[in-house]
Amino acid sequence: MTTASPPVKPSFEPAEFRPLSEEPEAPLSPLQEEIRALKQERNAVILAHNYQIEPIQRIADYLGDSLGLAYQAAEAKADVILFCGVHFMAETAKIVNPSKTVILPDENAGCSLSDSCPAEKLRAYKEAHPDLYVVAYINCSAAVKALSDVICTSGNAVRIVERIPEDREILFVPDQNLGQWVARQTGRRMRLWPGSCYAHVLFTVQTLEKLRLQYPDAPIVAHPECVESVRDIADAVCSTEKMVAFAKETDAARIIVVTESGMIHRLRREAPEKTFIAGPTQNCACNDCRYMKLNTLEKMRDALRDLHPRIEMDESIREAAYRPLKRMLDWSR
């Protein structure tokens, strides 16, 4: 007979972000002002993902999720796009803006999910299964996008899959957790690539149930990249952008947010009267993506000053990647 292990008791207090309306907004720092001046000098636009640190979010021209930023990148009028996110996001901006200079504050800002699906492995799989319709989550390289039939984001994945003829067998890459959630929402059977986001799979039912005991009035909102057991106990499962709508619409005064911790800065600005509790893992009170956090104000300043690191790619790959990306943008309007 085996004995059940006692529940893990984290040694930290939950990370609780109280209403922003109770705090006066600090003035911009000299470094933030310097970045703004360089932006004007370079005729640049700053796009920032919701997972960036708060000082970066504060001076971004556009802040959003992958879908919103893809639209902003496609419509950018500036000469230079400074993309504060990870590499595949900056690549997306370059795919839709081949004539513009696209820079990333830190060229090492990669993505474990993107890395889980190398283009050469996907190419080999497609050659062995030529009839598959490939749906690629935007969290993948330009080379993988070039091998795909359509791109999706967590915010539009259900809509995209519903547009695909039912007689086509789907291969969903690279996130198996998002793919599993989409399959359940749409009723479509899909082959799932065995990839995942290292940050989102760290959330566990055990830690969230413990948190729910402390905050019984707080609904849990989780990203679909989380594992199924976490999604199942959440009150809402949605993209980061739809988390904003949830926060605004719910009557709850406190919300447990199960995604990368940078999202809470955006939520506090959008719903300043609410309190947000960061979903913990068994190791920390809130969950940071080490790649997203490579970007800093100093690196932003240097990138604008030097116009480096630049995003470059072979034109044949860019053209091939543009087609499924454009299909996504058209289907999502």
C-alpha positions as semicolon CSV with decimal commas, in nm:
position;residue;x (nm);y (nm);z (nm)
1;M;0,000;0,000;0,000
2;T;0,128;0,346;-0,085
3;T;0,077;0,661;0,114
4;A;-0,017;0,982;-0,058
5;S;0,248;1,251;-0,037
6;P;0,153;1,564;0,158
7;P;0,075;1,867;-0,056
8;V;0,361;2,094;-0,144
9;K;0,367;2,405;0,076
10;P;0,538;2,690;-0,105
11;S;0,749;2,905;0,126
12;F;0,638;3,228;-0,040
13;E;0,340;3,456;-0,013
14;P;0,123;3,504;-0,324
15;A;0,220;3,797;-0,545
16;E;-0,073;4,034;-0,507
17;F;-0,095;4,344;-0,726
18;R;-0,331;4,588;-0,560
19;P;-0,543;4,845;-0,745
20;L;-0,333;5,077;-0,956
21;S;-0,581;5,355;-0,885
22;E;-0,441;5,369;-0,531
23;E;-0,089;5,452;-0,653
24;P;0,032;5,776;-0,814
25;E;0,197;5,723;-1,152
26;A;0,570;5,787;-1,143
27;P;0,725;6,021;-1,403
28;L;0,924;5,870;-1,687
29;S;1,290;5,804;-1,612
30;P;1,570;5,983;-1,803
31;L;1,635;5,658;-1,988
32;Q;1,272;5,628;-2,095
33;E;1,281;5,987;-2,216
34;E;1,602;5,912;-2,409
35;I;1,431;5,618;-2,581
36;R;1,138;5,838;-2,678
37;A;1,375;6,094;-2,829
38;L;1,562;5,826;-3,024
39;K;1,231;5,689;-3,146
40;Q;1,144;6,028;-3,293
41;E;1,489;6,064;-3,446
42;R;1,469;5,722;-3,614
43;N;1,102;5,755;-3,713
44;A;1,045;5,433;-3,523
45;V;0,746;5,262;-3,368
46;I;0,772;5,053;-3,052
47;L;0,565;4,735;-3,038
48;A;0,563;4,549;-2,707
49;H;0,411;4,220;-2,604
50;N;0,199;4,195;-2,290
51;Y;0,475;3,993;-2,119
52;Q;0,731;4,274;-2,124
53;I;0,841;4,450;-1,805
54;E;0,632;4,745;-1,693
55;P;0,887;5,019;-1,782
56;I;0,891;4,890;-2,141
57;Q;0,514;4,861;-2,160
58;R;0,479;5,218;-2,043
59;I;0,662;5,370;-2,339
60;A;0,538;5,133;-2,610
61;D;0,331;5,278;-2,892
62;Y;0,130;4,958;-2,915
63;L;0,092;4,691;-2,650
64;G;-0,085;4,363;-2,709
65;D;-0,088;3,994;-2,783
66;S;0,055;3,821;-3,090
67;L;-0,256;3,881;-3,303
68;G;-0,289;4,250;-3,217
69;L;0,081;4,310;-3,271
70;A;0,072;4,126;-3,605
71;Y;-0,195;4,371;-3,723
72;Q;0,003;4,667;-3,590
73;A;0,317;4,542;-3,762
74;A;0,130;4,501;-4,091
75;E;-0,002;4,858;-4,070
76;A;0,314;5,027;-3,940
77;K;0,400;5,352;-4,118
78;A;0,735;5,408;-3,945
79;D;1,075;5,340;-4,103
80;V;1,190;5,133;-3,806
81;I;1,002;4,878;-3,594
82;L;1,146;4,812;-3,249
83;F;0,982;4,490;-3,136
84;C;0,996;4,426;-2,763
85;G;0,912;4,059;-2,743
86;V;1,085;3,745;-2,860
87;H;1,252;3,654;-3,186
88;F;0,959;3,491;-3,368
89;M;0,748;3,802;-3,303
90;A;1,008;4,032;-3,457
91;E;1,033;3,788;-3,749
92;T;0,658;3,821;-3,798
93;A;0,696;4,198;-3,821
94;K;0,968;4,154;-4,084
95;I;0,757;3,906;-4,283
96;V;0,485;4,167;-4,331
97;N;0,729;4,460;-4,365
98;P;1,017;4,347;-4,588
99;S;1,131;4,700;-4,668
100;K;1,140;4,823;-4,307
101;T;1,417;4,790;-4,052
102;V;1,301;4,557;-3,773
103;I;1,511;4,543;-3,458
104;L;1,492;4,337;-3,141
105;P;1,647;4,462;-2,815
106;D;1,814;4,127;-2,742
107;E;1,884;3,880;-3,022
108;N;1,893;3,597;-2,765
109;A;1,526;3,650;-2,676
110;G;1,411;3,319;-2,816
111;C;1,121;3,088;-2,729
112;S;1,121;2,732;-2,598
113;L;0,794;2,665;-2,780
114;S;0,933;2,783;-3,113
115;D;1,248;2,576;-3,056
116;S;1,038;2,262;-3,002
117;C;0,947;2,253;-3,373
118;P;1,256;2,272;-3,595
119;A;1,170;2,338;-3,959
120;E;1,365;2,039;-4,086
121;K;1,164;1,802;-3,866
122;L;0,835;1,953;-3,977
123;R;0,945;1,929;-4,341
124;A;1,027;1,559;-4,299
125;Y;0,692;1,495;-4,129
126;K;0,506;1,671;-4,409
127;E;0,689;1,466;-4,671
128;A;0,579;1,149;-4,494
129;H;0,219;1,279;-4,460
130;P;0,161;1,505;-4,762
131;D;-0,217;1,538;-4,720
132;L;-0,205;1,711;-4,381
133;Y;-0,327;2,068;-4,345
134;V;-0,074;2,244;-4,123
135;V;-0,198;2,500;-3,872
136;A;0,096;2,675;-3,709
137;Y;0,062;2,867;-3,387
138;I;0,235;3,200;-3,442
139;N;0,491;3,102;-3,176
140;C;0,718;2,943;-3,435
141;S;1,003;3,040;-3,664
142;A;0,965;3,199;-4,006
143;A;1,091;2,873;-4,159
144;V;0,808;2,680;-3,990
145;K;0,553;2,941;-4,097
146;A;0,679;2,894;-4,453
147;L;0,587;2,524;-4,432
148;S;0,237;2,592;-4,301
149;D;-0,103;2,640;-4,460
150;V;-0,233;2,896;-4,210
151;I;-0,109;3,067;-3,894
152;C;-0,311;3,121;-3,577
153;T;-0,274;3,286;-3,238
154;S;-0,424;3,184;-2,906
155;G;-0,685;3,453;-2,961
156;N;-0,808;3,334;-3,300
157;A;-0,711;2,965;-3,313
158;V;-1,068;2,839;-3,275
159;R;-1,194;3,067;-3,552
160;I;-0,908;2,967;-3,782
161;V;-0,961;2,593;-3,733
162;E;-1,334;2,631;-3,792
163;R;-1,256;2,777;-4,136
164;I;-1,069;2,465;-4,249
165;P;-1,274;2,214;-4,454
166;E;-1,383;1,922;-4,239
167;D;-1,246;1,668;-4,484
168;R;-0,890;1,791;-4,424
169;E;-0,683;1,627;-4,153
170;I;-0,506;1,889;-3,943
171;L;-0,158;1,892;-3,799
172;F;-0,135;2,155;-3,525
173;V;0,215;2,284;-3,444
174;P;0,396;2,347;-3,219
175;D;0,190;2,377;-2,896
176;Q;0,016;2,055;-2,797
177;N;-0,168;2,222;-2,507
178;L;-0,320;2,497;-2,718
179;G;-0,394;2,239;-2,988
180;Q;-0,567;2,012;-2,740
181;W;-0,781;2,303;-2,616
182;V;-0,872;2,406;-2,972
183;A;-0,965;2,048;-3,059
184;R;-1,203;2,040;-2,764
185;Q;-1,357;2,376;-2,855
186;T;-1,408;2,290;-3,222
187;G;-1,470;1,915;-3,208
188;R;-1,201;1,866;-3,471
189;R;-0,958;1,576;-3,444
190;M;-0,604;1,697;-3,494
191;R;-0,254;1,562;-3,485
192;L;-0,062;1,756;-3,221
193;W;0,306;1,839;-3,237
194;P;0,470;1,753;-2,900
195;G;0,576;2,108;-2,807
196;S;0,496;2,331;-2,512
197;C;0,582;2,662;-2,347
198;Y;0,818;2,592;-2,060
199;A;0,671;2,879;-1,853
200;H;0,305;2,784;-1,888
201;V;0,350;2,417;-1,806
202;L;0,496;2,513;-1,466
203;F;0,152;2,606;-1,337
204;T;-0,008;2,322;-1,142
205;V;-0,353;2,238;-1,009
206;Q;-0,206;2,189;-0,663
207;T;-0,070;2,541;-0,629
208;L;-0,379;2,699;-0,783
209;E;-0,617;2,510;-0,556
210;K;-0,416;2,628;-0,257
211;L;-0,442;2,984;-0,386
212;R;-0,815;2,948;-0,443
213;L;-0,858;2,859;-0,075
214;Q;-0,692;3,189;0,014
215;Y;-0,899;3,387;-0,238
216;P;-1,233;3,204;-0,275
217;D;-1,395;3,508;-0,436
218;A;-1,132;3,539;-0,711
219;P;-1,199;3,371;-1,047
220;I;-0,906;3,199;-1,220
221;V;-0,829;3,306;-1,576
222;A;-0,571;3,088;-1,754
223;H;-0,390;3,090;-2,086
224;P;-0,464;2,795;-2,319
225;E;-0,090;2,708;-2,327
226;C;-0,138;2,573;-1,973
227;V;-0,183;2,199;-1,927
228;E;-0,530;2,049;-1,944
229;S;-0,571;1,995;-1,569
230;V;-0,504;2,366;-1,507
231;R;-0,739;2,474;-1,785
232;D;-1,009;2,251;-1,640
233;I;-1,014;2,428;-1,304
234;A;-1,002;2,778;-1,454
235;D;-1,312;2,994;-1,469
236;A;-1,201;3,128;-1,807
237;V;-0,941;3,013;-2,060
238;C;-0,834;3,279;-2,306
239;S;-0,558;3,469;-2,479
240;T;-0,389;3,758;-2,305
241;E;-0,596;4,013;-2,497
242;K;-0,919;3,842;-2,398
243;M;-0,799;3,844;-2,038
244;V;-0,829;4,222;-2,058
245;A;-1,195;4,193;-2,158
246;F;-1,254;3,937;-1,881
247;A;-1,100;4,168;-1,620
248;K;-1,316;4,460;-1,731
249;E;-1,638;4,262;-1,747
250;T;-1,622;4,046;-1,434
251;D;-1,783;4,172;-1,114
252;A;-1,503;4,016;-0,911
253;A;-1,273;4,260;-0,732
254;R;-0,983;4,015;-0,738
255;I;-0,865;3,790;-1,022
256;I;-0,610;3,508;-1,026
257;V;-0,407;3,538;-1,347
258;V;-0,242;3,221;-1,478
259;T;0,005;3,332;-1,740
260;E;0,339;3,512;-1,761
261;S;0,359;3,778;-1,490
262;G;0,414;4,071;-1,727
263;M;0,048;4,047;-1,824
264;I;-0,051;4,185;-1,485
265;H;0,101;4,526;-1,567
266;R;-0,129;4,551;-1,869
267;L;-0,430;4,433;-1,669
268;R;-0,370;4,690;-1,396
269;R;-0,374;4,970;-1,652
270;E;-0,688;4,840;-1,820
271;A;-0,876;4,765;-1,497
272;P;-0,705;4,989;-1,239
273;E;-0,969;4,931;-0,973
274;K;-0,909;4,555;-0,960
275;T;-0,660;4,346;-0,760
276;F;-0,466;4,082;-0,954
277;I;-0,302;3,776;-0,799
278;A;-0,026;3,613;-1,000
279;G;-0,073;3,241;-1,052
280;P;0,214;3,072;-0,867
281;T;0,421;2,768;-0,954
282;Q;0,568;2,531;-0,698
283;N;0,889;2,733;-0,711
284;C;0,784;3,097;-0,722
285;A;0,504;3,337;-0,641
286;C;0,475;3,449;-1,003
287;N;0,598;3,312;-1,330
288;D;0,841;3,501;-1,555
289;C;0,952;3,397;-1,903
290;R;1,330;3,421;-1,902
291;Y;1,330;3,506;-2,273
292;M;1,079;3,790;-2,251
293;K;1,271;3,936;-1,961
294;L;1,595;3,958;-2,161
295;N;1,467;4,285;-2,306
296;T;1,555;4,593;-2,101
297;L;1,537;4,969;-2,137
298;E;1,914;4,986;-2,188
299;K;1,894;4,734;-2,473
300;M;1,604;4,925;-2,628
301;R;1,809;5,243;-2,623
302;D;2,109;5,070;-2,777
303;A;1,898;4,901;-3,046
304;L;1,747;5,232;-3,155
305;R;2,085;5,403;-3,147
306;D;2,267;5,131;-3,344
307;L;1,973;4,987;-3,544
308;H;2,092;4,648;-3,427
309;P;2,021;4,358;-3,377
310;R;1,833;4,352;-3,706
311;I;1,595;4,080;-3,819
312;E;1,702;3,937;-4,155
313;M;1,577;3,635;-4,349
314;D;1,598;3,477;-4,690
315;E;1,342;3,635;-4,921
316;S;1,210;3,296;-5,038
317;I;1,132;3,203;-4,677
318;R;0,976;3,542;-4,611
319;E;0,748;3,512;-4,914
320;A;0,643;3,158;-4,825
321;A;0,579;3,257;-4,462
322;Y;0,378;3,563;-4,568
323;R;0,109;3,358;-4,744
324;P;-0,022;3,166;-4,439
325;L;0,024;3,471;-4,220
326;K;-0,180;3,686;-4,458
327;R;-0,444;3,412;-4,466
328;M;-0,469;3,434;-4,087
329;L;-0,501;3,813;-4,092
330;D;-0,773;3,793;-4,357
331;W;-0,966;3,518;-4,179
332;S;-0,949;3,703;-3,847
333;R;-1,100;4,033;-3,958
